[in-house]
Amino acid sequence: MDRVRAGQFAALTATGLLGTLRTLGPTRFRPCASPDCEGAFIDTSRAGRRRYCTPDLCGNRLNVANHRARRA
């Protein structure tokens, strides 16, 4: 039963990704801009300017590091 659910979940996920790709285009699939992160994300923001996979985590870490470098 678990294999059936895993297959259904995979099909649902693939369908969602293809729909997003058709709607937003391939340029909205991006790697995270943080040098310490290997994550990727789909930029669903209206302006299309999102840079981090998790802005509260990756973006904040980078901003803190830049601030500390300026203060040093």
Gaussian input, Z-matrix of N, CA and C with variables (Angstrom, degrees):
# hf/3-21g

backbone

0 1
 N
 C     1     B1
 C     2     B2     1     A1
 N     3     B3     2     A2     1     D1
 C     4     B4     3     A3     2     D2
 C     5     B5     4     A4     3     D3
 N     6     B6     5     A5     4     D4
 C     7     B7     6     A6     5     D5
 C     8     B8     7     A7     6     D6
 N     9     B9     8     A8     7     D7
 C    10    B10     9     A9     8     D8
 C    11    B11    10    A10     9     D9
 N    12    B12    11    A11    10    D10
 C    13    B13    12    A12    11    D11
 C    14    B14    13    A13    12    D12
 N    15    B15    14    A14    13    D13
 C    16    B16    15    A15    14    D14
 C    17    B17    16    A16    15    D15
 N    18    B18    17    A17    16    D16
 C    19    B19    18    A18    17    D17
 C    20    B20    19    A19    18    D18
 N    21    B21    20    A20    19    D19
 C    22    B22    21    A21    20    D20
 C    23    B23    22    A22    21    D21
 N    24    B24    23    A23    22    D22
 C    25    B25    24    A24    23    D23
 C    26    B26    25    A25    24    D24
 N    27    B27    26    A26    25    D25
 C    28    B28    27    A27    26    D26
 C    29    B29    28    A28    27    D27
 N    30    B30    29    A29    28    D28
 C    31    B31    30    A30    29    D29
 C    32    B32    31    A31    30    D30
 N    33    B33    32    A32    31    D31
 C    34    B34    33    A33    32    D32
 C    35    B35    34    A34    33    D33
 N    36    B36    35    A35    34    D34
 C    37    B37    36    A36    35    D35
 C    38    B38    37    A37    36    D36
 N    39    B39    38    A38    37    D37
 C    40    B40    39    A39    38    D38
 C    41    B41    40    A40    39    D39
 N    42    B42    41    A41    40    D40
 C    43    B43    42    A42    41    D41
 C    44    B44    43    A43    42    D42
 N    45    B45    44    A44    43    D43
 C    46    B46    45    A45    44    D44
 C    47    B47    46    A46    45    D45
 N    48    B48    47    A47    46    D46
 C    49    B49    48    A48    47    D47
 C    50    B50    49    A49    48    D48
 N    51    B51    50    A50    49    D49
 C    52    B52    51    A51    50    D50
 C    53    B53    52    A52    51    D51
 N    54    B54    53    A53    52    D52
 C    55    B55    54    A54    53    D53
 C    56    B56    55    A55    54    D54
 N    57    B57    56    A56    55    D55
 C    58    B58    57    A57    56    D56
 C    59    B59    58    A58    57    D57
 N    60    B60    59    A59    58    D58
 C    61    B61    60    A60    59    D59
 C    62    B62    61    A61    60    D60
 N    63    B63    62    A62    61    D61
 C    64    B64    63    A63    62    D62
 C    65    B65    64    A64    63    D63
 N    66    B66    65    A65    64    D64
 C    67    B67    66    A66    65    D65
 C    68    B68    67    A67    66    D66
 N    69    B69    68    A68    67    D67
 C    70    B70    69    A69    68    D68
 C    71    B71    70    A70    69    D69
 N    72    B72    71    A71    70    D70
 C    73    B73    72    A72    71    D71
 C    74    B74    73    A73    72    D72
 N    75    B75    74    A74    73    D73
 C    76    B76    75    A75    74    D74
 C    77    B77    76    A76    75    D75
 N    78    B78    77    A77    76    D76
 C    79    B79    78    A78    77    D77
 C    80    B80    79    A79    78    D78
 N    81    B81    80    A80    79    D79
 C    82    B82    81    A81    80    D80
 C    83    B83    82    A82    81    D81
 N    84    B84    83    A83    82    D82
 C    85    B85    84    A84    83    D83
 C    86    B86    85    A85    84    D84
 N    87    B87    86    A86    85    D85
 C    88    B88    87    A87    86    D86
 C    89    B89    88    A88    87    D87
 N    90    B90    89    A89    88    D88
 C    91    B91    90    A90    89    D89
 C    92    B92    91    A91    90    D90
 N    93    B93    92    A92    91    D91
 C    94    B94    93    A93    92    D92
 C    95    B95    94    A94    93    D93
 N    96    B96    95    A95    94    D94
 C    97    B97    96    A96    95    D95
 C    98    B98    97    A97    96    D96
 N    99    B99    98    A98    97    D97
 C   100   B100    99    A99    98    D98
 C   101   B101   100   A100    99    D99
 N   102   B102   101   A101   100   D100
 C   103   B103   102   A102   101   D101
 C   104   B104   103   A103   102   D102
 N   105   B105   104   A104   103   D103
 C   106   B106   105   A105   104   D104
 C   107   B107   106   A106   105   D105
 N   108   B108   107   A107   106   D106
 C   109   B109   108   A108   107   D107
 C   110   B110   109   A109   108   D108
 N   111   B111   110   A110   109   D109
 C   112   B112   111   A111   110   D110
 C   113   B113   112   A112   111   D111
 N   114   B114   113   A113   112   D112
 C   115   B115   114   A114   113   D113
 C   116   B116   115   A115   114   D114
 N   117   B117   116   A116   115   D115
 C   118   B118   117   A117   116   D116
 C   119   B119   118   A118   117   D117
 N   120   B120   119   A119   118   D118
 C   121   B121   120   A120   119   D119
 C   122   B122   121   A121   120   D120
 N   123   B123   122   A122   121   D121
 C   124   B124   123   A123   122   D122
 C   125   B125   124   A124   123   D123
 N   126   B126   125   A125   124   D124
 C   127   B127   126   A126   125   D125
 C   128   B128   127   A127   126   D126
 N   129   B129   128   A128   127   D127
 C   130   B130   129   A129   128   D128
 C   131   B131   130   A130   129   D129
 N   132   B132   131   A131   130   D130
 C   133   B133   132   A132   131   D131
 C   134   B134   133   A133   132   D132
 N   135   B135   134   A134   133   D133
 C   136   B136   135   A135   134   D134
 C   137   B137   136   A136   135   D135
 N   138   B138   137   A137   136   D136
 C   139   B139   138   A138   137   D137
 C   140   B140   139   A139   138   D138
 N   141   B141   140   A140   139   D139
 C   142   B142   141   A141   140   D140
 C   143   B143   142   A142   141   D141
 N   144   B144   143   A143   142   D142
 C   145   B145   144   A144   143   D143
 C   146   B146   145   A145   144   D144
 N   147   B147   146   A146   145   D145
 C   148   B148   147   A147   146   D146
 C   149   B149   148   A148   147   D147
 N   150   B150   149   A149   148   D148
 C   151   B151   150   A150   149   D149
 C   152   B152   151   A151   150   D150
 N   153   B153   152   A152   151   D151
 C   154   B154   153   A153   152   D152
 C   155   B155   154   A154   153   D153
 N   156   B156   155   A155   154   D154
 C   157   B157   156   A156   155   D155
 C   158   B158   157   A157   156   D156
 N   159   B159   158   A158   157   D157
 C   160   B160   159   A159   158   D158
 C   161   B161   160   A160   159   D159
 N   162   B162   161   A161   160   D160
 C   163   B163   162   A162   161   D161
 C   164   B164   163   A163   162   D162
 N   165   B165   164   A164   163   D163
 C   166   B166   165   A165   164   D164
 C   167   B167   166   A166   165   D165
 N   168   B168   167   A167   166   D166
 C   169   B169   168   A168   167   D167
 C   170   B170   169   A169   168   D168
 N   171   B171   170   A170   169   D169
 C   172   B172   171   A171   170   D170
 C   173   B173   172   A172   171   D171
 N   174   B174   173   A173   172   D172
 C   175   B175   174   A174   173   D173
 C   176   B176   175   A175   174   D174
 N   177   B177   176   A176   175   D175
 C   178   B178   177   A177   176   D176
 C   179   B179   178   A178   177   D177
 N   180   B180   179   A179   178   D178
 C   181   B181   180   A180   179   D179
 C   182   B182   181   A181   180   D180
 N   183   B183   182   A182   181   D181
 C   184   B184   183   A183   182   D182
 C   185   B185   184   A184   183   D183
 N   186   B186   185   A185   184   D184
 C   187   B187   186   A186   185   D185
 C   188   B188   187   A187   186   D186
 N   189   B189   188   A188   187   D187
 C   190   B190   189   A189   188   D188
 C   191   B191   190   A190   189   D189
 N   192   B192   191   A191   190   D190
 C   193   B193   192   A192   191   D191
 C   194   B194   193   A193   192   D192
 N   195   B195   194   A194   193   D193
 C   196   B196   195   A195   194   D194
 C   197   B197   196   A196   195   D195
 N   198   B198   197   A197   196   D196
 C   199   B199   198   A198   197   D197
 C   200   B200   199   A199   198   D198
 N   201   B201   200   A200   199   D199
 C   202   B202   201   A201   200   D200
 C   203   B203   202   A202   201   D201
 N   204   B204   203   A203   202   D202
 C   205   B205   204   A204   203   D203
 C   206   B206   205   A205   204   D204
 N   207   B207   206   A206   205   D205
 C   208   B208   207   A207   206   D206
 C   209   B209   208   A208   207   D207
 N   210   B210   209   A209   208   D208
 C   211   B211   210   A210   209   D209
 C   212   B212   211   A211   210   D210
 N   213   B213   212   A212   211   D211
 C   214   B214   213   A213   212   D212
 C   215   B215   214   A214   213   D213

   B1=1.4467
   B2=1.5334
   B3=1.3270
   B4=1.4577
   B5=1.5218
   B6=1.3318
   B7=1.4620
   B8=1.5161
   B9=1.3037
   B10=1.4680
   B11=1.5184
   B12=1.3098
   B13=1.4679
   B14=1.5206
   B15=1.3274
   B16=1.4662
   B17=1.5246
   B18=1.3265
   B19=1.4661
   B20=1.5180
   B21=1.3257
   B22=1.4610
   B23=1.5258
   B24=1.3118
   B25=1.4697
   B26=1.5256
   B27=1.3304
   B28=1.4623
   B29=1.5277
   B30=1.3245
   B31=1.4638
   B32=1.5269
   B33=1.3142
   B34=1.4574
   B35=1.5296
   B36=1.3237
   B37=1.4627
   B38=1.5321
   B39=1.3206
   B40=1.4688
   B41=1.5240
   B42=1.3220
   B43=1.4595
   B44=1.5265
   B45=1.3258
   B46=1.4608
   B47=1.5166
   B48=1.3257
   B49=1.4685
   B50=1.5304
   B51=1.3161
   B52=1.4666
   B53=1.5227
   B54=1.3174
   B55=1.4642
   B56=1.5191
   B57=1.3221
   B58=1.4617
   B59=1.5223
   B60=1.3010
   B61=1.4635
   B62=1.5229
   B63=1.3249
   B64=1.4729
   B65=1.5165
   B66=1.3226
   B67=1.4644
   B68=1.5237
   B69=1.3127
   B70=1.4649
   B71=1.5285
   B72=1.3113
   B73=1.4595
   B74=1.5169
   B75=1.3162
   B76=1.4660
   B77=1.5309
   B78=1.3208
   B79=1.4627
   B80=1.5231
   B81=1.3155
   B82=1.4664
   B83=1.5325
   B84=1.3217
   B85=1.4590
   B86=1.5215
   B87=1.3269
   B88=1.4732
   B89=1.5233
   B90=1.3355
   B91=1.4680
   B92=1.5289
   B93=1.3068
   B94=1.4645
   B95=1.5319
   B96=1.3355
   B97=1.4660
   B98=1.5259
   B99=1.3149
   B100=1.4596
   B101=1.5267
   B102=1.3402
   B103=1.4694
   B104=1.5297
   B105=1.3242
   B106=1.4632
   B107=1.5234
   B108=1.3138
   B109=1.4633
   B110=1.5226
   B111=1.3111
   B112=1.4581
   B113=1.5257
   B114=1.3314
   B115=1.4584
   B116=1.5095
   B117=1.3058
   B118=1.4652
   B119=1.5198
   B120=1.3149
   B121=1.4530
   B122=1.5181
   B123=1.3229
   B124=1.4616
   B125=1.5145
   B126=1.3147
   B127=1.4650
   B128=1.5161
   B129=1.3264
   B130=1.4638
   B131=1.5226
   B132=1.3292
   B133=1.4579
   B134=1.5269
   B135=1.2923
   B136=1.4655
   B137=1.5292
   B138=1.3180
   B139=1.4649
   B140=1.5265
   B141=1.3289
   B142=1.4619
   B143=1.5063
   B144=1.3279
   B145=1.4650
   B146=1.5202
   B147=1.3034
   B148=1.4670
   B149=1.5190
   B150=1.3292
   B151=1.4627
   B152=1.5200
   B153=1.3215
   B154=1.4634
   B155=1.5224
   B156=1.3325
   B157=1.4591
   B158=1.5291
   B159=1.3209
   B160=1.4628
   B161=1.5206
   B162=1.3325
   B163=1.4663
   B164=1.5242
   B165=1.3315
   B166=1.4564
   B167=1.5229
   B168=1.3102
   B169=1.4551
   B170=1.5330
   B171=1.3162
   B172=1.4721
   B173=1.5269
   B174=1.3124
   B175=1.4630
   B176=1.5130
   B177=1.3206
   B178=1.4541
   B179=1.5240
   B180=1.3369
   B181=1.4697
   B182=1.5229
   B183=1.3174
   B184=1.4605
   B185=1.5232
   B186=1.3263
   B187=1.4641
   B188=1.5172
   B189=1.3256
   B190=1.4705
   B191=1.5237
   B192=1.3311
   B193=1.4569
   B194=1.5189
   B195=1.3302
   B196=1.4622
   B197=1.5301
   B198=1.3115
   B199=1.4550
   B200=1.5307
   B201=1.3097
   B202=1.4707
   B203=1.5188
   B204=1.3320
   B205=1.4740
   B206=1.5244
   B207=1.3287
   B208=1.4795
   B209=1.5255
   B210=1.3220
   B211=1.4595
   B212=1.5328
   B213=1.3123
   B214=1.4755
   B215=1.5175
   A1=111.55
   A2=117.92
   A3=121.26
   A4=112.11
   A5=116.78
   A6=119.60
   A7=111.34
   A8=116.50
   A9=120.63
   A10=109.30
   A11=117.20
   A12=120.48
   A13=111.62
   A14=116.77
   A15=119.96
   A16=110.05
   A17=116.88
   A18=120.45
   A19=112.04
   A20=116.23
   A21=120.10
   A22=110.90
   A23=116.09
   A24=120.41
   A25=110.78
   A26=117.25
   A27=121.11
   A28=110.85
   A29=116.63
   A30=119.96
   A31=110.98
   A32=117.22
   A33=121.24
   A34=111.44
   A35=116.69
   A36=121.53
   A37=110.82
   A38=116.62
   A39=120.42
   A40=110.95
   A41=116.72
   A42=120.66
   A43=110.85
   A44=116.59
   A45=120.64
   A46=112.30
   A47=116.98
   A48=120.45
   A49=111.33
   A50=116.83
   A51=119.29
   A52=111.41
   A53=116.90
   A54=119.86
   A55=111.72
   A56=115.98
   A57=120.46
   A58=110.54
   A59=117.10
   A60=121.54
   A61=110.91
   A62=117.43
   A63=120.42
   A64=111.66
   A65=116.81
   A66=120.72
   A67=111.97
   A68=117.46
   A69=121.20
   A70=113.81
   A71=117.90
   A72=121.04
   A73=111.81
   A74=116.54
   A75=120.92
   A76=114.36
   A77=117.97
   A78=118.95
   A79=112.30
   A80=118.11
   A81=121.36
   A82=112.53
   A83=118.72
   A84=122.48
   A85=107.08
   A86=116.28
   A87=119.60
   A88=112.39
   A89=115.66
   A90=119.06
   A91=109.23
   A92=116.48
   A93=121.43
   A94=109.62
   A95=117.14
   A96=121.93
   A97=112.56
   A98=118.16
   A99=120.89
   A100=109.33
   A101=117.76
   A102=119.47
   A103=113.22
   A104=118.16
   A105=121.79
   A106=113.28
   A107=118.24
   A108=121.78
   A109=110.31
   A110=115.94
   A111=121.51
   A112=111.33
   A113=117.16
   A114=121.86
   A115=112.85
   A116=114.61
   A117=122.75
   A118=107.34
   A119=116.51
   A120=120.20
   A121=110.29
   A122=114.83
   A123=122.24
   A124=106.75
   A125=116.63
   A126=121.24
   A127=109.06
   A128=115.63
   A129=120.77
   A130=111.64
   A131=117.46
   A132=119.78
   A133=110.11
   A134=115.79
   A135=120.60
   A136=111.32
   A137=117.13
   A138=120.56
   A139=112.81
   A140=117.35
   A141=120.35
   A142=113.50
   A143=117.46
   A144=120.84
   A145=113.86
   A146=117.71
   A147=120.43
   A148=109.18
   A149=117.22
   A150=121.61
   A151=113.95
   A152=117.70
   A153=120.94
   A154=111.45
   A155=116.10
   A156=119.51
   A157=110.34
   A158=116.85
   A159=122.72
   A160=107.20
   A161=118.46
   A162=120.37
   A163=113.43
   A164=117.74
   A165=120.40
   A166=112.29
   A167=118.06
   A168=121.11
   A169=111.37
   A170=116.73
   A171=120.61
   A172=112.16
   A173=117.16
   A174=120.45
   A175=111.92
   A176=117.23
   A177=120.79
   A178=111.25
   A179=117.53
   A180=120.34
   A181=111.39
   A182=116.30
   A183=120.25
   A184=110.97
   A185=117.44
   A186=120.68
   A187=111.99
   A188=118.03
   A189=121.52
   A190=109.85
   A191=117.42
   A192=120.47
   A193=111.27
   A194=117.55
   A195=120.71
   A196=111.13
   A197=117.63
   A198=121.46
   A199=110.94
   A200=116.76
   A201=121.08
   A202=111.61
   A203=116.52
   A204=120.05
   A205=110.92
   A206=116.89
   A207=119.63
   A208=111.28
   A209=117.39
   A210=121.67
   A211=112.48
   A212=116.53
   A213=120.77
   A214=111.34
   D1=-33.75
   D2=-179.51
   D3=-66.38
   D4=-35.55
   D5=178.76
   D6=-66.04
   D7=-35.72
   D8=178.75
   D9=-65.69
   D10=-45.63
   D11=179.35
   D12=-65.58
   D13=-38.26
   D14=178.01
   D15=-63.89
   D16=-40.77
   D17=177.94
   D18=-65.52
   D19=-40.33
   D20=177.62
   D21=-65.07
   D22=-41.88
   D23=178.38
   D24=-63.53
   D25=-42.44
   D26=178.66
   D27=-62.91
   D28=-41.86
   D29=179.50
   D30=-66.07
   D31=-41.62
   D32=178.40
   D33=-64.23
   D34=-42.15
   D35=178.81
   D36=-64.71
   D37=-44.21
   D38=179.31
   D39=-63.11
   D40=-40.17
   D41=178.58
   D42=-63.29
   D43=-42.48
   D44=178.13
   D45=-63.99
   D46=-42.12
   D47=178.86
   D48=-65.22
   D49=-41.30
   D50=178.50
   D51=-65.90
   D52=-38.59
   D53=176.98
   D54=-63.71
   D55=-41.65
   D56=177.81
   D57=-65.49
   D58=-41.32
   D59=178.44
   D60=-61.55
   D61=-42.51
   D62=178.52
   D63=-67.39
   D64=-37.60
   D65=-176.22
   D66=-76.62
   D67=-47.77
   D68=-172.57
   D69=-97.66
   D70=-24.29
   D71=-178.46
   D72=93.81
   D73=161.49
   D74=-175.11
   D75=-70.33
   D76=-18.63
   D77=-178.76
   D78=-72.64
   D79=-12.53
   D80=179.47
   D81=-85.34
   D82=-6.79
   D83=172.85
   D84=-90.77
   D85=114.55
   D86=-171.75
   D87=-136.63
   D88=155.86
   D89=169.99
   D90=-82.82
   D91=156.19
   D92=177.63
   D93=-65.99
   D94=141.17
   D95=-177.65
   D96=-80.82
   D97=-8.08
   D98=178.96
   D99=-74.62
   D100=131.54
   D101=-178.35
   D102=-67.69
   D103=-19.68
   D104=-179.05
   D105=-92.43
   D106=-2.09
   D107=-174.46
   D108=-114.28
   D109=140.17
   D110=176.94
   D111=-108.58
   D112=13.79
   D113=-177.22
   D114=-75.51
   D115=165.46
   D116=175.82
   D117=-134.97
   D118=161.14
   D119=-177.62
   D120=-154.91
   D121=168.46
   D122=173.60
   D123=-107.84
   D124=119.87
   D125=-178.87
   D126=-79.76
   D127=105.60
   D128=179.69
   D129=-103.27
   D130=9.89
   D131=179.34
   D132=-68.86
   D133=154.03
   D134=-177.43
   D135=-62.26
   D136=-43.86
   D137=-177.16
   D138=-81.26
   D139=-17.82
   D140=-179.68
   D141=72.76
   D142=34.02
   D143=-176.75
   D144=-116.10
   D145=13.27
   D146=179.97
   D147=-64.98
   D148=139.66
   D149=-176.08
   D150=-117.82
   D151=-21.49
   D152=-173.85
   D153=-119.65
   D154=146.53
   D155=178.97
   D156=-66.00
   D157=-38.82
   D158=176.22
   D159=-131.57
   D160=95.01
   D161=-175.55
   D162=-56.93
   D163=-36.33
   D164=-179.68
   D165=-68.25
   D166=-23.58
   D167=-178.34
   D168=-105.42
   D169=-65.00
   D170=-177.01
   D171=-65.86
   D172=-46.43
   D173=179.97
   D174=-64.62
   D175=-41.43
   D176=-179.98
   D177=-66.00
   D178=-42.77
   D179=178.44
   D180=-59.19
   D181=-43.97
   D182=-179.30
   D183=-66.71
   D184=-41.52
   D185=178.02
   D186=-64.08
   D187=-39.69
   D188=177.85
   D189=-65.86
   D190=-42.85
   D191=178.91
   D192=-62.61
   D193=-41.95
   D194=178.10
   D195=-65.72
   D196=-39.30
   D197=178.33
   D198=-63.75
   D199=-44.80
   D200=179.31
   D201=-64.80
   D202=-36.34
   D203=178.16
   D204=-66.90
   D205=-37.60
   D206=178.20
   D207=-68.62
   D208=-35.91
   D209=-177.34
   D210=-75.07
   D211=-23.61
   D212=-176.40
   D213=-76.91

